[in-house]
Amino acid sequence: MKYTLFLIISIISSPVFNAQKKTFKCERVYDAVKLIDDSKFDEGIAILKECEKIDPADYTYPYEIAYAQLKKKDYKSAISQLEKIKNYSSIQADYYQLLGNTYDYDNNPEKAIATYEEGLKKFPNSGGLYLEKGVMYEFDKPEEAIIIYEKGIKADPTYPSNYYRASNLYLRSNNKLPGLLYGEIFVNLERTTKRTQEMSEKLYNTYKDAIDIKDEKSNSISICKVISVDVNSINRNKVPLCMMFEASMLLSALGQKEFNLNSFAEIRNKFLKEYLSRIKKDYPNVLMDYFKKMEDNKVFDAYNHYVFQIGNEKAFADWKQKNEAEYKRFVDWYTTDGNALKINKTNLYIAD
């Protein structure tokens, strides 16, 4: 049973409602939406039922009725309503998300999973359906959940939530590198949300806990899981990514006296150079390519302060006050449409 409804649909911004950019034959649908948004469910449902009579071919009305019933916690009525419209030709992936969620809230997780799988047969590129299916496994089978989220990333590389969920699971494990990379990809795909702020703090604290700076010449790092390796089985031309990542991060931390937001920004600036010279040829990475683009545009240092700011808000505020021009240049660059992180099925990152 999920503890939170992961298909968070504000009735005003319902994917079905907004996706249909058209004039509804029943104009009172807008009144119904407003009523449901105000928790006046029965009044809204009554209007939607009248709309169904006016335009029985449009699945928006029964879909919204089911959503209102879900909000009322009348799960069986919502399920019945949704099952009746399963064969509508205009059904989209969000239909299966809503139906699966409703089965889950009705204490039928097996049927919920089957619903998501049915939806994926029709909409194999739906990141949202992979998300919903993955959530079902998080509590009892987190490794299976990660596999599902990563399938979602492959199917829909720009859908943020699968990165978010996979990152959180990896960061709770002893193999944190995928969590760090997925998490930072996430904050670049989904900017300025509460989840972004949460991830900013989590990433910073994970690095802070992993990088132990004793003095300018001595430090240690713990990001990778401890594994036994048969040296004879290693491809001599390709060391595992996490080992190279840790080694390059260690080198980049030399000369630092302590870990803080400013020193970490410096470490990351040096690390990028290490990555480009030592790691990129074997492990190209879309996030690192984005770092290189920022470095080329002289905004990478500001980005490093920005992206981890929730981890140390006072340090960020102090840096920003002293570097207003640099920060403005970064913001102008970062918020330009052409400078967003570009991920597709040919350059996406999936953990080894």
C-alpha positions in Angstrom: 0.0 0.0 0.0 1.4 3.4 -0.9 1.7 6.0 1.8 1.3 8.9 -0.6 -0.5 9.3 -3.8 2.3 9.5 -6.2 0.1 10.4 -9.1 -0.5 13.9 -7.7 -3.2 15.4 -9.9 -4.6 18.8 -9.0 -8.0 18.6 -10.7 -7.4 22.0 -12.2 -4.1 20.8 -13.8 -5.3 17.3 -14.6 -3.2 15.9 -17.4 -6.4 14.8 -19.2 -8.0 18.1 -18.7 -5.1 20.2 -19.9 -4.0 17.8 -22.7 -7.2 18.3 -24.5 -6.7 21.8 -25.7 -10.1 22.1 -27.3 -13.5 23.5 -26.7 -15.7 21.2 -24.7 -19.2 20.6 -25.9 -20.3 20.8 -22.3 -18.9 24.2 -21.1 -20.0 23.5 -17.5 -17.1 21.1 -17.2 -15.1 24.1 -15.9 -17.6 24.7 -13.2 -17.4 21.0 -12.2 -13.6 21.2 -12.1 -13.7 24.2 -9.8 -16.2 22.5 -7.5 -14.1 19.4 -7.2 -11.0 21.5 -6.6 -13.0 23.1 -3.7 -13.8 19.6 -2.3 -17.4 19.9 -3.4 -17.2 16.5 -4.9 -20.9 15.5 -5.2 -21.8 18.8 -6.9 -19.0 18.5 -9.3 -19.8 14.9 -10.1 -23.5 15.8 -10.8 -22.4 18.4 -13.4 -20.0 15.9 -15.0 -22.7 13.3 -15.3 -24.8 15.9 -17.2 -21.8 16.6 -19.4 -21.6 12.9 -20.2 -25.1 13.0 -21.6 -24.2 15.9 -23.8 -21.0 14.4 -25.1 -20.8 10.7 -24.3 -17.8 10.1 -26.5 -15.4 12.3 -24.5 -13.6 10.4 -21.8 -12.7 13.5 -19.9 -16.0 13.6 -18.0 -16.0 10.0 -16.6 -12.3 10.3 -15.9 -12.8 13.4 -13.8 -15.8 11.7 -12.1 -13.5 8.8 -11.1 -10.9 11.3 -9.8 -13.5 13.0 -7.7 -14.5 9.6 -6.3 -10.9 8.9 -5.5 -10.6 12.1 -3.6 -13.7 11.1 -1.7 -12.0 7.8 -0.9 -14.8 6.0 -2.6 -12.3 3.7 -4.3 -14.7 1.0 -5.5 -16.9 3.5 -7.3 -13.8 5.1 -8.9 -12.6 1.7 -10.0 -16.0 0.9 -11.5 -16.1 4.2 -13.3 -12.6 3.8 -14.8 -13.1 0.2 -15.8 -16.2 1.2 -17.8 -14.2 3.6 -20.0 -11.2 1.4 -20.6 -12.0 0.9 -24.2 -12.3 4.6 -25.1 -10.1 5.3 -28.1 -8.7 8.5 -26.5 -7.4 6.8 -23.4 -3.9 8.0 -22.4 -1.2 6.7 -20.0 -2.5 8.7 -17.1 -5.7 6.7 -17.2 -3.7 3.6 -16.2 -1.8 5.6 -13.6 -5.1 6.7 -12.0 -6.7 3.3 -12.2 -3.6 1.6 -10.7 -3.4 4.1 -7.9 -7.1 3.6 -7.1 -6.6 -0.2 -6.9 -3.6 0.4 -4.6 -5.7 2.6 -2.3 -8.3 -0.1 -2.3 -5.7 -2.5 -0.8 -5.3 -4.4 -4.0 -1.6 -4.0 -4.9 -1.5 -7.0 -7.2 -4.2 -5.5 -9.4 -2.5 -2.1 -9.3 0.7 -3.7 -10.6 -1.2 -5.6 -13.3 -2.8 -2.3 -14.3 0.5 -0.5 -14.7 1.8 -3.4 -16.7 -1.2 -3.4 -18.9 -0.7 0.3 -19.5 3.0 -0.2 -20.4 2.0 -2.6 -23.1 0.0 0.3 -24.7 2.3 3.1 -23.7 5.8 1.6 -23.5 7.5 5.1 -23.3 5.5 6.3 -20.3 7.9 7.3 -17.6 4.9 7.8 -15.3 3.8 4.2 -15.5 7.3 2.9 -14.7 7.3 5.3 -11.7 4.0 4.0 -10.4 5.1 0.4 -10.8 8.4 1.0 -9.2 6.8 2.6 -6.1 4.9 -0.6 -5.5 8.2 -2.5 -5.0 10.2 0.1 -2.9 9.3 -1.1 0.5 9.8 -4.8 0.1 12.1 -5.1 -3.0 14.1 -1.8 -3.4 16.5 -3.4 -5.9 13.6 -4.4 -8.1 12.2 -0.9 -7.8 15.6 0.5 -9.0 15.5 -1.8 -12.0 12.0 -0.5 -12.9 12.9 3.1 -12.4 15.9 2.6 -14.7 13.7 1.1 -17.3 11.6 4.2 -17.0 14.7 6.4 -17.5 15.5 4.5 -20.6 11.9 4.8 -21.9 11.5 8.5 -21.1 14.9 10.1 -20.3 13.5 13.6 -19.6 10.9 12.4 -17.0 12.3 13.6 -13.7 10.6 11.4 -11.1 12.3 8.1 -12.0 15.7 9.8 -11.4 14.4 11.1 -8.1 13.2 7.8 -6.8 16.2 5.9 -8.0 18.6 8.4 -6.5 16.9 8.2 -3.1 17.2 4.4 -3.1 20.9 4.4 -4.1 21.8 7.1 -1.6 20.4 4.9 1.2 22.6 2.1 0.0 26.4 1.5 0.2 26.7 2.3 -3.5 26.1 6.0 -3.6 27.6 7.1 -6.9 24.5 6.3 -9.0 22.4 8.2 -6.4 24.7 11.2 -6.7 24.5 11.2 -10.5 20.8 10.5 -10.8 20.1 13.1 -8.1 22.0 15.8 -9.9 20.4 15.0 -13.2 17.1 15.2 -11.4 17.7 18.7 -10.1 18.6 19.9 -13.6 15.4 18.4 -15.1 13.1 19.5 -12.3 14.2 22.9 -11.1 13.0 25.1 -8.2 10.6 22.6 -6.6 10.4 21.3 -3.0 11.9 18.0 -4.2 14.7 19.9 -5.8 15.5 21.6 -2.6 15.4 18.3 -0.7 17.7 16.7 -3.2 20.1 19.7 -3.1 20.6 19.2 0.6 20.8 15.4 0.3 23.5 15.5 -2.3 25.6 18.0 -0.4 25.3 16.0 2.8 26.2 12.8 1.0 29.4 14.3 -0.4 30.1 15.9 3.0 29.8 12.6 4.8 31.8 10.7 2.1 34.8 13.1 1.8 36.9 13.2 4.9 39.5 16.0 4.7 42.1 15.5 7.4 44.5 18.2 6.2 45.8 19.6 3.0 47.7 16.5 2.1 45.5 13.8 3.6 41.9 12.8 2.9 39.7 9.8 2.3 36.5 9.1 0.4 33.8 6.5 0.7 31.2 6.5 -2.1 31.6 3.1 -3.7 30.4 -0.2 -2.2 33.2 -2.4 -1.0 33.7 -5.3 -3.4 36.2 -8.1 -3.8 37.8 -7.9 -7.3 39.7 -10.6 -9.1 42.4 -8.5 -10.7 42.9 -11.1 -13.4 39.3 -10.5 -14.5 39.6 -6.7 -14.8 39.9 -5.3 -18.3 43.2 -3.6 -17.9 42.1 -0.8 -20.2 38.9 0.0 -18.2 38.8 0.4 -14.4 35.3 0.5 -12.9 33.8 3.9 -13.0 33.2 4.3 -9.2 36.9 3.5 -8.5 38.0 6.1 -11.0 35.4 8.6 -9.6 36.7 8.2 -6.1 40.4 8.4 -7.1 39.8 11.6 -9.1 37.7 13.1 -6.3 40.6 12.3 -3.8 43.1 14.1 -6.1 40.8 17.0 -6.5 40.4 17.4 -2.7 44.2 17.7 -2.1 45.1 21.2 -0.8 41.8 21.7 1.0 41.7 22.2 4.7 38.1 21.4 5.3 34.8 20.5 3.5 32.4 23.4 3.0 30.4 24.9 0.1 33.3 26.9 -1.2 35.9 24.2 -1.0 33.6 21.7 -2.5 33.0 24.0 -5.5 36.8 24.1 -5.9 37.0 20.3 -5.7 34.3 20.0 -8.3 36.1 22.4 -10.6 39.3 20.3 -10.4 37.3 17.1 -10.6 35.9 18.1 -14.0 39.4 18.5 -15.4 40.3 15.0 -14.0 37.2 13.5 -15.5 37.9 15.0 -18.9 41.5 13.8 -19.0 41.2 10.4 -17.3 37.6 9.1 -17.3 35.6 10.5 -20.2 37.1 8.3 -22.9 35.8 5.1 -21.1 32.8 6.6 -19.4 31.1 9.4 -21.3 28.4 10.9 -19.2 25.7 13.4 -20.1 25.9 15.2 -16.8 29.7 15.7 -17.1 29.2 17.0 -20.7 26.8 19.5 -19.2 29.4 20.5 -16.7 31.9 21.0 -19.5 29.4 23.2 -21.3 29.1 25.3 -18.2 32.8 25.5 -17.7 33.2 26.7 -21.3 30.7 29.4 -20.6 32.4 30.3 -17.3 29.4 29.6 -15.1 30.4 26.2 -13.6 31.8 27.6 -10.3 28.5 29.6 -9.7 26.5 26.5 -10.6 28.4 24.4 -8.0 27.4 26.9 -5.4 23.9 27.1 -6.6 23.1 23.4 -7.0 24.2 22.5 -3.4 23.0 25.7 -1.7 20.4 24.1 0.5 23.1 22.0 2.1 24.6 25.2 3.5 22.3 28.1 3.0 24.4 30.6 4.9 27.6 29.8 3.0 25.6 30.2 -0.2 24.2 33.6 0.8 27.6 34.8 1.8 29.1 33.7 -1.5 26.3 35.2 -3.5 26.6 38.5 -1.8 30.3 38.7 -2.7 29.8 37.4 -6.2 26.6 39.1 -7.5 27.8 39.7 -11.0 29.0 36.1 -11.4 25.8 34.7 -10.0 23.7 36.9 -12.3 25.7 35.7 -15.3 25.1 32.1 -14.3 21.3 32.7 -13.8 21.0 34.4 -17.2 22.8 31.5 -18.8 21.1 28.7 -16.9 17.6 30.0 -17.5 18.0 30.4 -21.2 16.0 27.7 -23.0 18.9 26.5 -25.1 21.1 25.9 -22.1 18.9 23.3 -20.4 20.3 19.8 -19.8 19.5 17.8 -22.9 19.0 14.1 -22.4 17.7 11.6 -25.0 17.8 7.9 -25.5 21.3 8.1 -27.1 23.1 9.9 -24.3 21.3 9.0 -21.1 23.1 7.7 -18.0 22.2 4.3 -16.5 24.2 2.9 -13.6 26.4 -0.1 -14.4 
